[in-house]
Amino acid sequence: MNMSDDIAPYIPGLSFMYNAIGHSDYQTILDTINGYPISTDMKDKLLQRFPQPGCTAPAHWDDDTSDEDFTEAFATDPVNPGQLSKFQNHGWMDKADPDSYRESVFFKEVQRKIGISDQQVLEDIRENTIHILGRCNNPRDWGEINRQGLVYGMVQSGKTASMINLISMGIIAGYKLFIILAGDKDSLRKQTQKRINDAFNLQNGLNTITGIHSPTFKNDFGHTDYNYTGTFKTQKMLRENKQYVTIIVMKKETHHLNDLIQQIDHLDQFCQRNERYDLAENFPTLIMDDEADYASLDTNQMGEKPSTINADLVKLRETLPRNCYAAYTATPQGCLGSNPNHTIGYPRDFFWLLEPFVDEINGQEVTRSYLGAWDVFWQYDEFLLNKIGRNEWPHY
């Protein structure tokens, strides 16, 4: 029998077996490793790589199990409720006929352009969007408070696609102003802006057919050279009695934020001068804070002056009579640890999880909408790390 010191070929099969039966039948793992034509040292390395699972096997109970035992078993091995996107409570959207949103030609056209071809993944994003919108304020029946919540999704789990879908459904629902706070890097702002331009078919920031425009289509907010009349197209409102939907994509930077706050103040004065318009009624707003744990939170200690960006965002929300704040992040710990009564930070009204879309294949869940740390560093790590030859490095 030929002995090999290369364990890489055995890792994929063992990974699959280990995740499928490792908890319930570890002896099969041991027998499989011992049967490989490799040296004892290599077998030891595989055993270190695939140790006996330390947690107990899933609880089992039958009809004779007592209520106390059943409670303990349920706590240690709860029933999988299935995908959150299939959950039936959609908030106020249940009364707004969610099927009309699902079948909207406008929504489908936007969804077609977000760069995802897998139809089942698109449907999953759509269902998550209905849940998120139904937990935001209803723009046609606002309620007593401006809501604030959090959407949690892992890196590359589709947060930007979710925001684009949320905008399109929000437009159908009646929102007129959307503000995306796209981190503090110009590269991220431009990337997000491009996806907005593509999804809503904006030519030089404008789509005259759908009545959507983005004043930041080319530059960040403070560099657009628009005043409030250009940003919110108030002349169209006066001359044609037509109101455009405005999508602003901007960095979380104090000068840009204060420029926006000033323009909203001017817009409010415009509405007060023209009795046909009202800032609250005509500009229900959805604020989407991308990477909400970064810069947005108040990082100063209690009793001190709030940190700069946090203070700016609080002022922005206070300037808009009707605004819903939806935070997006892959690291929600800071948001969850914030003051529950604060205007920016804590998800006081809702907390939604964007789950990766998965298929169950041979008892193992395989993701179709997400490639993350587990996949890269465990399932496919043999493609990530490679041995190099003695002469491949510039120094011996």
Summary of the structure (lengths in Angstrom):
residues: 396
radius of gyration: 26.3
end to end distance: 34.7
largest distance: 91.5
contacts: 1136
relative contact order: 0.12
helix: 44%
strand: 13%
